[in-house]
Amino acid sequence: MALPRRPTGPSPTPEDMKEESLCQAFSDALLCKIEDIDNEDGENPQLCSDYVKDIYQYLKQLEVLHPINPHFLDGRDINGRMRAILVDWLVQVHSKFRLLQETLYMCVAIMDRFLQVQPVSRKKLQLVGITALLLASKYEEMFSPNIKDFVYITDNAYTSSQIREMETLILKELKFELGRPLPLHFLRRASKAGENLKQQYYTGYTENEVLEVMQHMAKNVMKVNENLTKFIAIKNKYASSKLLKISTIPQLNSKAIQELASPLMGRS
């Protein structure tokens, strides 16, 4: 007599698989006694070592509450190339004004969040960008540049009044909610963790989950290295000695980068 078949449940969902993977990572962390990267920060109140894990959990939740659709420019008067030109210019303006790194990241976040909810004409795209930089400066900097500086940097394409009006419109559309976490916040945490197992434990992401992002980053690096793009403000910025000339290191031309980029560049 044959034994009855063991009942089978529904196939695991991607969320179930992710949870299982993370649970395994946490189990591995406990077994391997993963280093507590916040252990020596107790005497520095700015690092909030007692709350830092809860803070990053909250930031992840906050990121979901203010999503940016990857196709938010579809069907709009503005396309991805126009946005790229603007961001490239904003990087140069940011460097000229010597603003904080957070200010640039926040500027782009404000601009993208606004563009996905408010149709903007091509003539006003630069106005949105420079106003987003003004707002980010007010939020992040101890001393924000004067609005006249922003008028000057646009070669007087817009007046102070126009920038003020756009500032009001952006704030209303975003409901004054400017606290969306930035990639820089998570990057610093991941960099502090360092190694693979520690990164998975502290970021909550497996290597497979970040692979697609890594491929896109590698593709952009390759396009810059092979002169396949005109947008080189980032490369020039990070070629300075102040930023350790990180965009000139030989590792950016390595085989690993080429292999990561190849699926997105039509190369085998």
C-alpha positions, 0 to 999 in steps of 0.5 A, a space after each residue: 500500500 502506497 503511503 499518502 503523498 505529503 500535502 503541499 502548500 502554495 509556492 513561496 512568494 518573492 516576499 517569503 523567499 526574501 524573508 527566508 533569506 534575511 532570516 538565514 542572514 541573521 542566523 548566520 550573523 548570530 552564529 558567526 558573531 557579526 561585528 557590532 559596527 556601532 559598538 564603539 560609537 557610544 561616546 559620540 552623541 551625533 552617531 546615535 549608537 543606541 538608536 541607529 538600527 531603529 533609525 535606519 528601519 524607519 528610514 526604509 519605511 519612509 522611503 516606501 511612503 514617498 516612492 519615485 516611479 522609475 518611468 515618471 517621465 513617460 508621456 511627459 514633455 520632458 524626457 530622460 536626456 533633458 533631465 540628465 543635462 539638467 542634473 549634469 549642470 546642477 552637479 557643476 553648480 553644486 561644486 561651484 557653490 561648495 555645498 554639502 553632499 546631502 544638498 545635491 542628493 536632496 536637490 535631485 530627490 526634490 526635483 524628481 518627486 516634483 516632476 512626477 506629480 507636476 507636468 513641467 514645460 521645457 522652458 521651466 525645467 531649469 527653473 525647477 532644478 535651480 529652485 530644488 537646489 535652493 530648497 535643498 540648500 535651505 534644508 541642509 546648509 548652515 548658510 544657504 546661498 542668496 537667491 540672487 546667486 541662483 539668479 546669476 548662475 542661470 545667467 538671469 534666465 529667471 528672476 528672483 520672483 519666478 524662483 520664489 513662485 516655483 519654490 512655493 509651488 514645489 512645497 505645496 505639491 510635496 506637502 512640505 514633506 522634504 524628509 525623504 531619505 537619500 541614497 547617501 544615508 544608506 550608502 554611508 551605512 553600507 560603507 561602514 558595514 563593509 564586508 558582504 555578510 555584514 552588509 547583508 545583515 545591516 542593510 537587509 539586502 542580498 547580493 542578488 537584490 542589488 545586482 541590477 542596480 550594480 549593473 546600471 552603475 557599471 554601465 554608466 561608468 563604462 559609458 564615461 570611460 569609453 567617451 560614450 556620453 557627454 555627461 561627465 560632471 560627476 567624473 570631473 567632480 570626483 577627479 579632484 584631490 579633495 575627493 581622493 581622485 576616486 573617479 580615476 582609479 584603475 579599478 573602474 576599468 577592471 574586468 569586474 566592471 566590464 562583466 557587470 555592465 555587459 548585459 546592459 551594453 549589448 556585449 557578451 
